[in-house]
């Protein structure tokens, strides 16, 4: 193969209680990328449609991640990348992660898969560092592994794929305002109380257990964030109302998607997820802010080739 076209899924990071360690891949929204071999060594981004982002390799997350991969093999190859952005930058559903992972996954395929998924996570994290100033993996891991993932450790990096219950759906509302991940991290506290830590650890364990044993009520009870959400939610218009109305409509629970401004909810069944979407729309339709709503089954595969 000399060329691949790939779908790079949007992702929800943190999943309420799992700041920087939990994430999930979506199926209904994502970027598309075309990656092809070239005779000229190195990485060149030749086309970027959908967002005003830099084409320079060292200023684009896809370029930086791809260069990290090439560095690992001694720069013997060359590739050009076309990016068709359908995930808006600053949306909170993994725009930078989609570009970073799509580039390294496709190049790895074209090279005959010399690198593991864990290796690709490390390369893609370089793109996340460019975007946010932090080497976080909670978006890139689910994009590469599919489904839910847990970053058990960063040093050394250890990623675990978590079971996805068949009936689980996500609903996401994206207010058309931008919150940069780097900015939203600046307002966070650098220490927590032991009491809040105990609550958070219990919810992370409960959520992971609920996903594995497919206990939807346990999943819902565990979607609580006592540390990050109370601070970041003040940046998101009508956050508390969207969350409460989603639960009234049948959602298991929800919270801030990534660093925001998107708000997510998880539901059992597509019909309930659609009801939640309508509840979210009803909150936002009269406040003068444009928005998008996505209803998606969980994507068990992650990045995939498309025609």
ZADOTI-838437 format. One record per residue (C-alpha): residue number from 0; residue in one letter; x, y, z. Coordinates in steps of 0.2 Angstrom, whole numbers. Example, Ala and Ser with C-alpha at 12.3 -4.5 7.8 and 13.67 -1.06 7.14 Angstrom:
# residues 2
- 0, a, 62, -22, 39
- 1, s, 68, -5, 36
***
This chain:
# residues 307
- 0, x, 0, 0, 0
- 1, x, 6, 18, -4
- 2, x, -10, 27, 2
- 3, x, -23, 26, 15
- 4, x, -39, 35, 19
- 5, x, -44, 34, 37
- 6, x, -58, 39, 49
- 7, x, -51, 47, 65
- 8, x, -65, 46, 79
- 9, x, -69, 60, 91
- 10, x, -67, 55, 109
- 11, x, -73, 60, 126
- 12, x, -60, 61, 139
- 13, x, -60, 61, 158
- 14, x, -78, 53, 158
- 15, x, -82, 63, 174
- 16, x, -71, 55, 187
- 17, x, -56, 49, 177
- 18, x, -46, 66, 174
- 19, x, -32, 62, 162
- 20, x, -34, 43, 163
- 21, x, -51, 38, 156
- 22, x, -58, 41, 138
- 23, x, -70, 33, 125
- 24, x, -71, 34, 106
- 25, x, -86, 39, 97
- 26, x, -93, 32, 81
- 27, x, -104, 45, 73
- 28, x, -91, 60, 72
- 29, x, -73, 61, 67
- 30, x, -60, 68, 55
- 31, x, -54, 60, 39
- 32, x, -36, 59, 33
- 33, x, -27, 54, 18
- 34, x, -9, 48, 21
- 35, x, 2, 43, 7
- 36, x, 21, 38, 4
- 37, x, 32, 50, -5
- 38, x, 50, 49, -12
- 39, x, 55, 64, -2
- 40, x, 59, 60, 16
- 41, x, 50, 68, 31
- 42, x, 32, 74, 34
- 43, x, 23, 87, 23
- 44, x, 5, 92, 26
- 45, x, -2, 96, 9
- 46, x, -20, 100, 13
- 47, x, -31, 105, 28
- 48, x, -49, 108, 25
- 49, x, -62, 112, 38
- 50, x, -52, 122, 51
- 51, x, -40, 136, 50
- 52, x, -25, 127, 57
- 53, x, -6, 128, 52
- 54, x, 1, 118, 38
- 55, x, 18, 119, 44
- 56, x, 24, 102, 51
- 57, x, 31, 108, 67
- 58, x, 16, 118, 71
- 59, x, 2, 105, 67
- 60, x, -1, 91, 79
- 61, x, -2, 78, 65
- 62, x, 15, 83, 59
- 63, x, 23, 83, 76
- 64, x, 16, 66, 80
- 65, x, 21, 59, 63
- 66, x, 39, 66, 65
- 67, x, 40, 58, 82
- 68, x, 36, 41, 74
- 69, x, 49, 44, 60
- 70, x, 62, 49, 73
- 71, x, 60, 32, 80
- 72, x, 64, 23, 64
- 73, x, 78, 34, 59
- 74, x, 69, 45, 46
- 75, x, 71, 33, 31
- 76, x, 53, 37, 25
- 77, x, 43, 51, 18
- 78, x, 24, 54, 19
- 79, x, 12, 68, 15
- 80, x, -4, 71, 24
- 81, x, -21, 78, 20
- 82, x, -33, 82, 34
- 83, x, -51, 85, 33
- 84, x, -56, 92, 50
- 85, x, -74, 88, 55
- 86, x, -70, 90, 74
- 87, x, -69, 108, 78
- 88, x, -53, 114, 87
- 89, x, -57, 118, 106
- 90, x, -73, 108, 105
- 91, x, -68, 96, 120
- 92, x, -71, 80, 109
- 93, x, -53, 77, 105
- 94, x, -49, 87, 89
- 95, x, -30, 87, 92
- 96, x, -31, 69, 96
- 97, x, -40, 64, 80
- 98, x, -26, 72, 70
- 99, x, -12, 65, 80
- 100, x, -18, 48, 80
- 101, x, -24, 47, 63
- 102, x, -7, 52, 56
- 103, x, 3, 39, 66
- 104, x, -9, 25, 64
- 105, x, -10, 27, 45
- 106, x, 9, 29, 44
- 107, x, 12, 13, 54
- 108, x, 0, 3, 43
- 109, x, 9, 9, 27
- 110, x, 26, 4, 35
- 111, x, 19, -14, 39
- 112, x, 15, -11, 58
- 113, x, 32, -10, 65
- 114, x, 25, -1, 81
- 115, x, 12, -7, 94
- 116, x, -3, 3, 99
- 117, x, 6, 8, 115
- 118, x, 20, 15, 104
- 119, x, 8, 25, 94
- 120, x, 0, 32, 109
- 121, x, 17, 39, 114
- 122, x, 20, 47, 97
- 123, x, 2, 54, 97
- 124, x, 5, 62, 114
- 125, x, 18, 73, 106
- 126, x, 4, 81, 96
- 127, x, -6, 83, 112
- 128, x, 9, 92, 120
- 129, x, 9, 104, 106
- 130, x, -9, 107, 108
- 131, x, -11, 108, 127
- 132, x, 7, 109, 135
- 133, x, 4, 92, 143
- 134, x, 8, 74, 137
- 135, x, -10, 67, 141
- 136, x, -16, 51, 133
- 137, x, -35, 51, 138
- 138, x, -40, 56, 121
- 139, x, -27, 47, 110
- 140, x, -28, 30, 119
- 141, x, -47, 27, 115
- 142, x, -44, 34, 97
- 143, x, -31, 21, 94
- 144, x, -38, 6, 105
- 145, x, -56, 9, 102
- 146, x, -70, 9, 116
- 147, x, -66, 14, 133
- 148, x, -48, 15, 139
- 149, x, -39, 17, 156
- 150, x, -22, 25, 157
- 151, x, -16, 16, 172
- 152, x, 1, 24, 172
- 153, x, 10, 37, 163
- 154, x, 28, 33, 170
- 155, x, 29, 20, 163
- 156, x, 15, 22, 150
- 157, x, 2, 8, 153
- 158, x, -15, 8, 144
- 159, x, -29, -4, 147
- 160, x, -44, -7, 135
- 161, x, -60, -8, 145
- 162, x, -76, -18, 140
- 163, x, -90, -8, 132
- 164, x, -108, -13, 136
- 165, x, -117, -16, 119
- 166, x, -132, -4, 124
- 167, x, -121, 11, 129
- 168, x, -124, 27, 119
- 169, x, -116, 44, 121
- 170, x, -125, 61, 118
- 171, x, -114, 76, 116
- 172, x, -119, 94, 115
- 173, x, -105, 106, 108
- 174, x, -109, 125, 112
- 175, x, -100, 135, 98
- 176, x, -88, 143, 110
- 177, x, -70, 138, 111
- 178, x, -61, 133, 127
- 179, x, -43, 129, 125
- 180, x, -37, 114, 135
- 181, x, -21, 124, 140
- 182, x, -32, 138, 147
- 183, x, -44, 126, 156
- 184, x, -30, 117, 164
- 185, x, -23, 134, 171
- 186, x, -38, 136, 183
- 187, x, -37, 119, 191
- 188, x, -31, 117, 208
- 189, x, -14, 108, 211
- 190, x, -20, 99, 227
- 191, x, -35, 90, 233
- 192, x, -42, 85, 250
- 193, x, -41, 67, 255
- 194, x, -60, 67, 257
- 195, x, -62, 72, 239
- 196, x, -48, 60, 233
- 197, x, -57, 45, 242
- 198, x, -74, 50, 233
- 199, x, -65, 51, 216
- 200, x, -55, 35, 218
- 201, x, -71, 26, 222
- 202, x, -80, 32, 207
- 203, x, -66, 28, 195
- 204, x, -66, 10, 202
- 205, x, -85, 9, 201
- 206, x, -85, 15, 183
- 207, x, -72, 3, 177
- 208, x, -81, -11, 187
- 209, x, -98, -6, 180
- 210, x, -92, -6, 162
- 211, x, -84, -24, 164
- 212, x, -99, -32, 172
- 213, x, -111, -21, 162
- 214, x, -120, -14, 176
- 215, x, -128, 2, 169
- 216, x, -134, 8, 186
- 217, x, -117, 7, 193
- 218, x, -110, 16, 178
- 219, x, -123, 30, 181
- 220, x, -119, 31, 200
- 221, x, -100, 32, 196
- 222, x, -102, 47, 184
- 223, x, -98, 60, 197
- 224, x, -83, 72, 198
- 225, x, -79, 80, 214
- 226, x, -63, 88, 209
- 227, x, -62, 95, 191
- 228, x, -81, 98, 186
- 229, x, -85, 111, 200
- 230, x, -71, 122, 193
- 231, x, -72, 120, 174
- 232, x, -91, 120, 174
- 233, x, -91, 139, 177
- 234, x, -84, 141, 160
- 235, x, -99, 132, 151
- 236, x, -116, 141, 149
- 237, x, -130, 132, 157
- 238, x, -119, 117, 162
- 239, x, -129, 112, 177
- 240, x, -146, 113, 168
- 241, x, -140, 103, 154
- 242, x, -134, 89, 165
- 243, x, -150, 89, 176
- 244, x, -161, 89, 161
- 245, x, -151, 75, 153
- 246, x, -154, 64, 168
- 247, x, -172, 69, 169
- 248, x, -173, 63, 151
- 249, x, -166, 46, 156
- 250, x, -147, 48, 155
- 251, x, -137, 37, 167
- 252, x, -126, 52, 170
- 253, x, -114, 64, 162
- 254, x, -102, 78, 164
- 255, x, -89, 89, 154
- 256, x, -82, 81, 139
- 257, x, -63, 84, 140
- 258, x, -59, 102, 145
- 259, x, -76, 108, 138
- 260, x, -86, 116, 132
- 261, x, -95, 100, 126
- 262, x, -106, 91, 138
- 263, x, -108, 73, 137
- 264, x, -121, 60, 144
- 265, x, -121, 41, 143
- 266, x, -137, 32, 141
- 267, x, -143, 14, 140
- 268, x, -151, 12, 122
- 269, x, -152, 23, 107
- 270, x, -169, 29, 110
- 271, x, -165, 36, 127
- 272, x, -149, 44, 120
- 273, x, -160, 53, 107
- 274, x, -172, 59, 121
- 275, x, -157, 66, 130
- 276, x, -151, 75, 114
- 277, x, -168, 83, 113
- 278, x, -167, 89, 132
- 279, x, -150, 96, 128
- 280, x, -157, 106, 113
- 281, x, -171, 113, 123
- 282, x, -159, 120, 136
- 283, x, -148, 128, 123
- 284, x, -161, 134, 109
- 285, x, -166, 150, 118
- 286, x, -149, 156, 125
- 287, x, -142, 163, 109
- 288, x, -127, 152, 107
- 289, x, -126, 140, 92
- 290, x, -123, 122, 95
- 291, x, -121, 105, 88
- 292, x, -128, 89, 96
- 293, x, -121, 71, 92
- 294, x, -129, 55, 97
- 295, x, -116, 40, 95
- 296, x, -114, 22, 99
- 297, x, -97, 19, 107
- 298, x, -84, 15, 94
- 299, x, -76, -2, 98
- 300, x, -63, -1, 85
- 301, x, -56, 17, 85
- 302, x, -47, 23, 69
- 303, x, -51, 13, 54
- 304, x, -49, 14, 35
- 305, x, -62, 20, 24
- 306, x, -65, 21, 5
***
